[in-house]
Amino acid sequence: MSTRQANATENAPKALGPYSQAITASSPKTVYVSGQTPIDPKTGELVKGIEAQTEQCILNIKAILEAAGSSLANVVKTTVYLQDMNDFAAMNATYAKLFPEPCPARATVQVARLPKDAMVEIEAIAIVDERRTTKPAFVYDFKTAPNRRGLGSSKWEQMLQIKPDVSPDVIPFSVADMELKNPPEIVQGLKDFLDTAVLGYTQPTPEYLKAVCDWMQRRHDWTIKPEWICGSQGVVSAFFAAIKAFSEPGDGVIVQTPVYYPFYKAIEANGRTIVRNPLKFDGEHYTIDFEDLERKASDPKNKILLFCSPHNPVGRVWTRDELERVGQICLAHKVLIISDEIHFDLVMPGYHHTVFATLSEELAQNMIVCTAPSKTFNLAGMQTSNIIISNPSLRSKFTAVQESEGFSGLGILGYKACEIGYTECEPWLEQLLSLIEHNHEVLKFYIEKKVPEVKVFDMEGTYLQWMDFRGLGMGKDELEKFLHEEAELFFDEGYIFGEEGTGFERMNLACPTHKVVDAVERLASAVNRRKGSR
């Protein structure tokens, strides 16, 4: 708790209680609110109960921030200290009700010894920025989980087939689309577009192509040309077409397992051979086995590396050094790289995604980069992807295969939704990233306390949390049945990503935080019931 000690400056707002202290940083644009305890400034007494104490802490923070020219809406980080971890759920429910949108980023929770009778303390860091005091065009709702029953959602229908009587408040955490409302700019933009649009056959407009090029430049420092953009109804469709275009039946396609399961289907359905280059795993961290990759790439029958960056499901964001080494191996052995970068907008703080094709012109000429707005803005149902191919020869072969399979273009609403996302929805994305990071931290904290047999790995990118359930001592079939029937949890089973994933689970964190907490509560209860029956 010594990290919470600070020296007040003469410009600091007045503290509200005997354990409270607020300071302003050396920069006039930052306010640190330190150690707010749940004392009512009107009475000088500690309020009672975890919900009331949480509310009082936040009200105290609000008063200090307003005195400093800031507000709760400008909070960028909070740290919550709990006397007892069992109070987490009640604290979190009150916390979620009181903080306005945009949600605070990087909220963390710690167990600590607090002053007598205090159940919770909250610290906050906020900015003083006039630009953020104006009301945004939209207030983003990351607290509502839409009810998708009966709407044809693939993962919801799968959950209901597995357990028709599943509790009404349970959501699936499997397939990688979001249990969140779509960006309101896209919803409203499509409504406005439909007022005048004719829903006929459509080609990409100059505005669409500019939106894609500008996004790649702005978000990824990647300069592309409009003619490099090849439309596809999905990155998976692009895998199928590219494998057919650049290899022959029987040829090998290298994959780094455990990996996104459609990789296997795209290879086998085309009559090619899966060549596994398993990731190294030390119990904490996944890395590329470069020696094995070199051996596999040196076999002249292996023509393609189907590469996942960021990696799904293990959540790695590959470093520049790792990418350069992979690229050098592939160039040396004339192995074409198909780089699936669909999650490239979803990277956690402290990590940086490098688009593979930006490393060198030589690599760019030996590469197909698969991108889409679908993961970024929850647009999978729009079936709109942008496959970037700078090499004209590769591009010609790729589009020839597409045409041979009857592909002629994308849907008009998919084009428009992508354009709106890339031109108007960056603020929504930034808030989504804060939510994903917060959900990861809440999950990791809560699992460590409630179900320590399960390991939650650090997540560098994607919104898909990789977890090790082997500590529960169950085989894969028993684990799957336990999660579905006893815990009402519907993850993606680790074994579908390859044999290396057996005993692991992939959980989708693109959902309201309270759904993550509910999931851990169900898991903990189910595990405890099992223990009690032994």
C-alpha positions as CSV (number, residue, x, y, z in Angstrom):
1,M,0.0,0.0,0.0
2,S,3.0,2.3,0.2
3,T,2.6,3.0,-3.5
4,R,-0.4,5.0,-2.6
5,Q,1.5,7.6,-0.6
6,A,2.1,10.9,-2.3
7,N,3.1,14.5,-1.5
8,A,0.3,17.0,-2.0
9,T,1.0,20.2,-3.9
10,E,-0.4,23.6,-3.0
11,N,-2.7,23.4,-5.9
12,A,-4.2,20.1,-4.8
13,P,-8.0,19.9,-4.1
14,K,-8.9,19.6,-0.4
15,A,-9.0,16.0,0.9
16,L,-12.4,14.7,1.9
17,G,-11.7,12.4,4.7
18,P,-9.0,11.3,7.2
19,Y,-7.6,8.6,4.9
20,S,-8.1,10.6,1.7
21,Q,-5.6,12.5,-0.3
22,A,-5.7,14.1,-3.8
23,I,-2.8,15.5,-5.7
24,T,-2.3,17.1,-9.1
25,A,0.6,15.9,-11.2
26,S,3.4,18.1,-12.5
27,S,1.5,18.3,-15.7
28,P,-1.6,20.5,-15.3
29,K,-3.5,18.1,-17.6
30,T,-3.4,15.2,-15.1
31,V,-5.1,14.7,-11.8
32,Y,-4.2,11.9,-9.4
33,V,-6.9,11.1,-6.8
34,S,-5.2,8.9,-4.1
35,G,-6.7,6.6,-1.6
36,Q,-10.4,7.5,-1.4
37,T,-12.1,5.8,1.5
38,P,-15.9,5.6,1.9
39,I,-16.3,8.5,4.3
40,D,-19.3,10.8,3.9
41,P,-17.8,14.4,4.0
42,K,-21.0,15.7,5.5
43,T,-20.8,13.5,8.6
44,G,-17.2,12.5,8.6
45,E,-18.3,9.0,9.2
46,L,-17.7,5.8,7.3
47,V,-20.8,4.6,5.4
48,K,-21.9,1.0,5.9
49,G,-22.0,-1.9,3.3
50,I,-20.0,-2.6,0.2
51,E,-22.5,-1.0,-2.2
52,A,-22.7,2.2,-0.2
53,Q,-19.0,2.3,0.4
54,T,-18.3,1.9,-3.3
55,E,-20.7,4.6,-4.2
56,Q,-19.2,7.0,-1.6
57,C,-15.7,6.4,-2.9
58,I,-16.8,7.3,-6.4
59,L,-18.7,10.4,-5.2
60,N,-15.6,11.6,-3.3
61,I,-13.5,11.1,-6.4
62,K,-16.1,13.0,-8.4
63,A,-16.0,16.0,-6.1
64,I,-12.2,16.1,-6.2
65,L,-12.1,15.9,-9.9
66,E,-14.7,18.6,-10.4
67,A,-12.7,20.9,-8.1
68,A,-9.7,20.3,-10.3
69,G,-11.6,21.1,-13.5
70,S,-12.1,17.4,-14.5
71,S,-14.8,14.9,-14.2
72,L,-15.6,11.1,-13.9
73,A,-15.9,11.1,-17.7
74,N,-12.2,12.0,-17.9
75,V,-11.0,9.1,-15.7
76,V,-8.5,7.0,-17.6
77,K,-7.4,4.6,-14.9
78,T,-8.8,3.4,-11.5
79,T,-7.4,1.0,-8.9
80,V,-9.8,-0.6,-6.5
81,Y,-8.5,-2.0,-3.2
82,L,-10.8,-4.6,-1.5
83,Q,-10.5,-5.9,2.0
84,D,-12.2,-9.1,1.0
85,M,-12.3,-10.5,-2.5
86,N,-15.7,-12.0,-1.9
87,D,-17.1,-8.4,-2.1
88,F,-15.9,-8.1,-5.7
89,A,-19.2,-8.8,-7.4
90,A,-21.2,-6.4,-5.3
91,M,-18.5,-3.7,-5.7
92,N,-18.3,-4.2,-9.4
93,A,-22.1,-3.9,-9.9
94,T,-22.2,-0.6,-8.1
95,Y,-19.0,0.6,-9.9
96,A,-20.5,-0.2,-13.3
97,K,-23.7,1.8,-12.5
98,L,-22.0,5.0,-11.3
99,F,-19.2,5.6,-13.8
100,P,-20.5,7.3,-17.0
101,E,-19.5,6.5,-20.5
102,P,-16.8,6.4,-21.7
103,C,-15.8,3.7,-19.3
104,P,-12.6,4.1,-17.4
105,A,-9.7,2.3,-18.9
106,R,-7.3,-0.1,-17.2
107,A,-9.3,-0.5,-14.0
108,T,-7.5,-3.0,-11.7
109,V,-8.5,-4.7,-8.5
110,Q,-6.2,-5.7,-5.6
111,V,-6.8,-7.2,-2.1
112,A,-5.3,-4.9,0.6
113,R,-5.4,-4.3,4.3
114,L,-7.6,-1.2,4.6
115,P,-8.3,1.2,7.5
116,K,-10.7,-0.1,10.2
117,D,-14.2,-1.0,8.9
118,A,-13.4,0.1,5.4
119,M,-14.3,-2.5,2.8
120,V,-13.1,-0.7,-0.3
121,E,-10.8,2.2,-1.4
122,I,-10.5,3.6,-4.9
123,E,-7.8,5.6,-6.6
124,A,-8.2,7.3,-9.9
125,I,-6.2,9.1,-12.6
126,A,-8.0,11.6,-14.8
127,I,-7.1,14.1,-17.4
128,V,-8.0,17.8,-17.6
129,D,-8.7,18.3,-21.3
130,E,-11.3,20.7,-22.6
131,R,-11.7,18.5,-25.7
132,R,-13.1,15.7,-23.6
133,T,-15.6,17.8,-21.7
134,T,-17.8,18.1,-24.8
135,K,-20.5,15.5,-25.1
136,P,-19.6,12.8,-27.7
137,A,-21.9,12.4,-30.7
138,F,-22.9,9.0,-29.3
139,V,-22.8,7.6,-25.8
140,Y,-21.4,4.1,-26.3
141,D,-23.2,1.3,-24.5
142,F,-20.8,-1.4,-23.4
143,K,-23.0,-2.6,-20.6
144,T,-25.9,-4.2,-22.5
145,A,-25.6,-7.7,-23.8
146,P,-28.2,-7.9,-26.7
147,N,-30.6,-10.9,-26.6
148,R,-29.8,-12.8,-29.8
149,R,-32.1,-15.7,-29.3
150,G,-34.1,-16.5,-32.4
151,L,-32.1,-14.2,-34.6
152,G,-30.0,-16.9,-36.3
153,S,-26.8,-16.2,-34.4
154,S,-24.5,-19.2,-35.1
155,K,-23.1,-19.4,-31.6
156,W,-26.4,-18.8,-29.9
157,E,-28.1,-21.5,-31.9
158,Q,-25.2,-23.9,-31.1
159,M,-25.5,-23.1,-27.4
160,L,-29.3,-23.8,-27.5
161,Q,-28.8,-27.1,-29.3
162,I,-26.3,-28.2,-26.7
163,K,-28.5,-27.1,-23.8
164,P,-32.1,-26.1,-24.8
165,D,-33.0,-25.2,-21.1
166,V,-29.9,-22.9,-20.6
167,S,-30.6,-20.1,-18.1
168,P,-32.0,-17.0,-19.8
169,D,-29.2,-14.7,-18.7
170,V,-26.4,-16.9,-20.0
171,I,-24.5,-15.9,-23.2
172,P,-22.1,-18.0,-25.3
173,F,-18.4,-17.1,-25.1
174,S,-17.4,-19.0,-28.2
175,V,-17.3,-17.8,-31.8
176,A,-15.5,-14.5,-32.3
177,D,-18.2,-12.0,-32.7
178,M,-19.2,-9.6,-30.0
179,E,-22.0,-9.8,-27.4
180,L,-22.2,-6.0,-27.6
181,K,-24.3,-3.5,-29.6
182,N,-22.8,-2.4,-32.9
183,P,-21.2,1.1,-33.1
184,P,-24.1,3.5,-33.3
185,E,-22.4,5.4,-36.1
186,I,-22.7,2.4,-38.3
187,V,-26.2,1.7,-37.3
188,Q,-27.4,5.2,-38.0
189,G,-25.2,5.5,-41.1
190,L,-26.8,2.5,-42.6
191,K,-30.3,3.8,-41.8
192,D,-29.5,7.1,-43.5
193,F,-27.9,5.3,-46.5
194,L,-31.0,3.1,-47.0
195,D,-33.2,6.2,-47.3
196,T,-31.7,6.9,-50.7
197,A,-29.7,3.8,-51.8
198,V,-30.7,1.4,-54.5
199,L,-29.8,-2.1,-53.4
200,G,-28.4,-3.3,-56.7
201,Y,-25.1,-4.9,-57.8
202,T,-22.3,-2.7,-56.4
203,Q,-18.6,-2.2,-56.9
204,P,-16.3,-0.5,-54.4
205,T,-16.6,3.2,-54.6
206,P,-13.6,5.6,-54.5
207,E,-14.8,6.7,-51.0
208,Y,-14.7,3.1,-49.9
209,L,-11.2,2.4,-51.3
210,K,-9.9,5.7,-49.7
211,A,-11.4,4.7,-46.3
212,V,-9.5,1.4,-46.4
213,C,-6.3,3.0,-47.5
214,D,-6.5,5.8,-45.0
215,W,-7.2,3.3,-42.1
216,M,-4.2,1.2,-43.0
217,Q,-2.0,4.3,-43.1
218,R,-3.4,5.9,-39.9
219,R,-3.7,2.9,-37.7
220,H,-0.9,0.7,-39.0
221,D,1.6,3.0,-40.8
222,W,1.0,1.0,-43.9
223,T,0.8,2.7,-47.3
224,I,-1.3,0.7,-49.7
225,K,-2.8,1.5,-53.1
226,P,-6.4,1.1,-54.0
227,E,-5.6,-1.4,-56.8
228,W,-4.0,-3.8,-54.2
229,I,-7.4,-4.3,-52.5
230,C,-9.2,-7.5,-53.4
231,G,-12.6,-8.0,-52.0
232,S,-13.6,-11.2,-50.3
233,Q,-16.6,-12.4,-48.4
234,G,-14.4,-13.3,-45.6
235,V,-10.8,-14.0,-44.7
236,V,-11.6,-17.7,-44.6
237,S,-12.9,-17.6,-48.2
238,A,-9.5,-15.9,-49.0
239,F,-7.6,-18.8,-47.4
240,F,-9.4,-21.3,-49.7
241,A,-8.8,-19.2,-52.8
242,A,-5.2,-18.5,-52.1
243,I,-4.3,-22.1,-51.2
244,K,-5.9,-23.2,-54.5
245,A,-4.1,-20.5,-56.4
246,F,-0.6,-21.0,-55.1
247,S,-0.2,-24.7,-54.5
248,E,-1.1,-28.0,-56.1
249,P,-3.0,-31.0,-54.7
250,G,-0.7,-32.9,-52.2
251,D,1.5,-29.8,-51.5
252,G,2.2,-28.9,-47.9
253,V,0.8,-25.9,-46.1
254,I,2.6,-25.0,-42.8
255,V,0.5,-23.9,-39.8
256,Q,1.6,-23.0,-36.3
257,T,-0.5,-24.9,-33.9
258,P,-2.7,-24.6,-31.9
259,V,-4.3,-22.3,-34.5
260,Y,-7.6,-21.0,-35.8
261,Y,-9.5,-24.1,-36.9
262,P,-10.6,-23.0,-40.4
263,F,-6.9,-23.1,-41.3
264,Y,-7.2,-26.9,-41.3
265,K,-10.4,-27.0,-43.3
266,A,-9.0,-24.6,-46.0
267,I,-6.0,-26.9,-46.4
268,E,-7.8,-30.3,-46.4
269,A,-10.8,-29.2,-48.5
270,N,-8.3,-28.2,-51.2
271,G,-6.5,-31.6,-51.1
272,R,-3.4,-30.1,-49.6
273,T,-1.4,-31.5,-46.7
274,I,-1.4,-29.9,-43.2
275,V,2.2,-29.5,-42.0
276,R,2.4,-28.7,-38.3
277,N,5.0,-26.3,-36.9
278,P,3.8,-26.3,-33.2
279,L,4.4,-23.3,-31.1
280,K,6.8,-23.7,-28.2
281,F,5.0,-23.5,-24.8
282,D,6.9,-23.1,-21.5
283,G,3.8,-23.1,-19.3
284,E,3.5,-19.3,-19.4
285,H,4.3,-18.1,-22.9
286,Y,4.1,-19.2,-26.5
287,T,6.9,-18.7,-29.0
288,I,7.7,-19.8,-32.6
289,D,9.9,-22.9,-33.0
290,F,12.2,-21.4,-35.7
291,E,14.4,-24.5,-36.0
292,D,11.4,-26.6,-36.8
293,L,10.0,-24.0,-39.2
294,E,13.3,-24.0,-41.0
295,R,13.1,-27.8,-41.4
296,K,9.5,-27.7,-42.7
297,A,10.1,-24.7,-45.0
298,S,13.2,-26.4,-46.6
299,D,11.0,-29.3,-47.9
300,P,10.2,-28.3,-51.5
301,K,6.7,-29.8,-51.2
302,N,5.8,-27.2,-48.6
303,K,4.7,-24.2,-50.6
304,I,2.8,-22.0,-48.2
305,L,2.9,-20.7,-44.6
306,L,-0.6,-19.9,-43.4
307,F,0.4,-17.4,-40.7
308,C,-1.8,-15.9,-37.9
309,S,-0.9,-12.4,-36.6
310,P,-2.0,-11.6,-34.0
311,H,-2.2,-15.3,-33.2
312,N,-5.6,-16.9,-32.6
313,P,-6.1,-18.5,-30.1
314,V,-3.0,-17.9,-28.0
315,G,-3.2,-14.1,-28.2
316,R,0.4,-13.4,-29.1
317,V,1.3,-10.2,-30.9
318,W,4.5,-11.1,-32.8
319,T,7.4,-8.8,-32.3
320,R,9.2,-7.3,-35.3
321,D,12.2,-9.5,-34.6
322,E,10.0,-12.6,-34.7
323,L,8.4,-11.5,-38.0
324,E,11.7,-10.8,-39.6
325,R,13.0,-14.3,-38.8
326,V,9.9,-15.9,-40.1
327,G,10.1,-13.8,-43.3
328,Q,13.8,-14.6,-43.8
329,I,13.1,-18.4,-43.6
330,C,10.2,-18.2,-46.0
331,L,12.1,-16.1,-48.5
332,A,15.1,-18.4,-48.4
333,H,13.0,-21.4,-49.2
334,K,10.5,-19.8,-51.6
335,V,7.5,-20.3,-49.3
336,L,4.6,-18.0,-49.9
337,I,3.1,-16.3,-46.8
338,I,-0.6,-15.9,-46.4
339,S,-0.8,-13.6,-43.3
340,D,-4.2,-13.6,-41.5
341,E,-4.2,-10.2,-39.7
342,I,-7.9,-9.9,-39.1
343,H,-7.3,-9.1,-35.4
344,F,-4.7,-6.4,-36.1
345,D,-6.8,-3.6,-34.7
346,L,-7.3,-5.4,-31.4
347,V,-4.0,-5.0,-29.6
348,M,-3.6,-4.4,-25.8
349,P,-1.6,-1.5,-24.3
350,G,2.1,-2.1,-24.2
351,Y,2.1,-4.1,-27.4
352,H,2.4,-3.1,-31.1
353,H,1.2,-4.9,-34.1
354,T,3.5,-4.8,-37.1
355,V,1.9,-5.5,-40.5
356,F,4.0,-8.3,-41.9
357,A,4.2,-6.7,-45.3
358,T,5.7,-3.5,-44.0
359,L,9.0,-5.1,-43.1
360,S,10.5,-5.0,-46.6
361,E,9.5,-4.7,-50.2
362,E,10.9,-8.2,-50.9
363,L,8.6,-9.7,-48.2
364,A,5.6,-7.7,-49.5
365,Q,6.1,-9.2,-52.9
366,N,5.9,-12.7,-51.3
367,M,2.8,-12.1,-49.3
368,I,-0.9,-11.9,-49.2
369,V,-2.3,-10.0,-46.2
370,C,-5.9,-10.8,-45.1
371,T,-7.8,-8.0,-43.3
372,A,-11.4,-7.1,-42.5
373,P,-13.4,-4.7,-40.4
374,S,-15.4,-7.6,-39.0
375,K,-13.6,-8.3,-35.8
376,T,-12.9,-4.5,-35.2
377,F,-16.5,-3.4,-35.5
378,N,-18.5,-6.6,-35.1
379,L,-19.5,-6.8,-38.8
380,A,-19.0,-10.5,-39.5
381,G,-22.5,-10.8,-40.9
382,M,-21.7,-8.2,-43.5
383,Q,-19.2,-10.6,-45.1
384,T,-16.7,-7.9,-46.2
385,S,-13.0,-8.4,-46.2
386,N,-10.1,-6.7,-47.8
387,I,-7.3,-8.9,-49.1
388,I,-4.2,-6.8,-49.7
389,I,-1.9,-8.0,-52.5
390,S,0.8,-5.7,-53.8
391,N,2.4,-8.2,-56.2
392,P,0.4,-7.9,-59.5
393,S,1.2,-11.5,-60.5
394,L,0.0,-12.9,-57.2
395,R,-3.1,-10.7,-57.3
396,S,-4.0,-11.8,-60.8
397,K,-3.8,-15.5,-59.9
398,F,-5.8,-14.9,-56.7
399,T,-8.6,-13.1,-58.4
400,A,-8.7,-15.6,-61.2
401,V,-9.4,-18.4,-58.7
402,Q,-12.1,-16.2,-57.1
403,E,-13.8,-15.7,-60.5
404,S,-13.6,-19.4,-61.3
405,E,-15.6,-20.0,-58.2
406,G,-18.3,-17.5,-59.1
407,F,-17.2,-14.5,-57.0
408,S,-18.2,-11.2,-58.5
409,G,-18.2,-8.7,-55.6
410,L,-19.5,-7.8,-52.2
411,G,-22.8,-6.6,-50.8
412,I,-23.6,-2.9,-50.9
413,L,-24.3,-2.7,-47.2
414,G,-21.0,-4.4,-46.4
415,Y,-19.1,-1.8,-48.4
416,K,-20.9,1.0,-46.6
417,A,-20.6,-0.5,-43.1
418,C,-16.8,-0.9,-43.6
419,E,-16.5,2.7,-44.9
420,I,-18.4,4.1,-42.0
421,G,-16.4,2.1,-39.5
422,Y,-13.0,3.2,-40.9
423,T,-14.1,6.9,-41.2
424,E,-16.2,7.4,-38.1
425,C,-15.8,4.7,-35.5
426,E,-12.2,5.1,-34.1
427,P,-13.6,6.6,-30.8
428,W,-15.8,3.5,-30.4
429,L,-12.8,1.2,-31.0
430,E,-10.7,3.0,-28.4
431,Q,-13.4,2.5,-25.8
432,L,-13.8,-1.2,-26.9
433,L,-10.1,-1.8,-26.3
434,S,-10.4,-0.4,-22.8
435,L,-13.3,-2.7,-22.2
436,I,-11.4,-5.8,-23.4
437,E,-8.4,-4.9,-21.3
438,H,-10.6,-4.4,-18.3
439,N,-12.4,-7.7,-18.9
440,H,-9.1,-9.5,-19.1
441,E,-7.9,-8.0,-15.8
442,V,-11.2,-8.8,-14.1
443,L,-11.2,-12.4,-15.4
444,K,-7.6,-13.0,-14.4
445,F,-8.0,-11.5,-10.9
446,Y,-11.3,-13.3,-10.2
447,I,-10.1,-16.7,-11.6
448,E,-6.9,-16.6,-9.5
449,K,-9.0,-16.1,-6.3
450,K,-12.0,-18.3,-7.1
451,V,-10.7,-21.1,-9.3
452,P,-6.9,-21.2,-9.0
453,E,-6.7,-24.5,-10.8
454,V,-7.4,-22.6,-14.0
455,K,-4.7,-20.5,-15.6
456,V,-5.5,-17.3,-17.4
457,F,-2.7,-16.2,-19.8
458,D,-1.6,-12.7,-20.5
459,M,-3.4,-11.4,-23.6
460,E,-1.4,-9.3,-26.0
461,G,-4.0,-9.1,-28.8
462,T,-7.4,-10.2,-30.0
463,Y,-10.4,-10.3,-27.6
464,L,-10.1,-14.0,-27.2
465,Q,-8.7,-15.2,-23.9
466,W,-6.7,-18.5,-23.9
467,M,-7.0,-20.5,-20.6
468,D,-5.5,-23.7,-19.3
469,F,-8.1,-25.9,-17.6
470,R,-5.8,-29.0,-17.2
471,G,-5.5,-28.2,-13.5
472,L,-9.1,-29.5,-13.0
473,G,-7.9,-33.0,-13.9
474,M,-10.5,-33.7,-16.5
475,G,-10.2,-35.3,-19.9
476,K,-11.4,-33.3,-22.9
477,D,-14.8,-34.9,-23.1
478,E,-15.4,-34.7,-19.4
479,L,-14.3,-31.1,-19.3
480,E,-16.6,-30.1,-22.2
481,K,-19.6,-31.8,-20.6
482,F,-18.8,-30.3,-17.2
483,L,-18.6,-26.8,-18.6
484,H,-21.9,-27.1,-20.6
485,E,-24.0,-29.0,-18.1
486,E,-22.7,-28.0,-14.7
487,A,-21.3,-24.5,-15.2
488,E,-23.5,-23.4,-18.2
489,L,-20.3,-22.1,-19.9
490,F,-20.0,-22.3,-23.7
491,F,-16.4,-21.6,-24.7
492,D,-14.5,-22.8,-27.8
493,E,-12.9,-26.1,-26.8
494,G,-9.2,-25.9,-27.0
495,Y,-8.9,-29.2,-29.0
496,I,-10.6,-27.7,-32.0
497,F,-7.5,-25.6,-32.6
498,G,-5.3,-28.7,-32.7
499,E,-4.1,-31.5,-30.4
500,E,-1.9,-28.9,-28.6
501,G,-5.0,-27.2,-27.4
502,T,-6.4,-30.2,-25.5
503,G,-7.3,-29.2,-22.0
504,F,-7.5,-25.5,-22.9
505,E,-10.4,-23.2,-23.6
506,R,-10.9,-20.0,-25.6
507,M,-13.2,-17.4,-24.1
508,N,-14.6,-14.4,-26.0
509,L,-14.1,-11.2,-23.8
510,A,-16.0,-8.9,-26.2
511,C,-19.0,-8.6,-23.8
512,P,-20.2,-6.5,-20.8
513,T,-17.9,-7.0,-17.8
514,H,-20.8,-8.3,-15.6
515,K,-21.1,-11.2,-17.9
516,V,-17.5,-12.1,-17.3
517,V,-18.0,-11.9,-13.6
518,D,-21.2,-14.1,-13.9
519,A,-19.2,-16.7,-15.8
520,V,-16.5,-17.0,-13.2
521,E,-19.2,-17.3,-10.5
522,R,-20.8,-20.1,-12.3
523,L,-17.5,-21.8,-12.9
524,A,-16.4,-21.5,-9.2
525,S,-19.8,-22.8,-8.0
526,A,-19.6,-25.8,-10.3
527,V,-16.0,-26.6,-9.3
528,N,-16.9,-26.3,-5.6
529,R,-19.9,-28.6,-6.0
530,R,-17.6,-31.2,-7.6
531,K,-15.1,-30.9,-4.7
532,G,-17.9,-31.2,-2.2
533,S,-19.2,-34.4,-3.8
534,R,-15.9,-36.2,-3.5
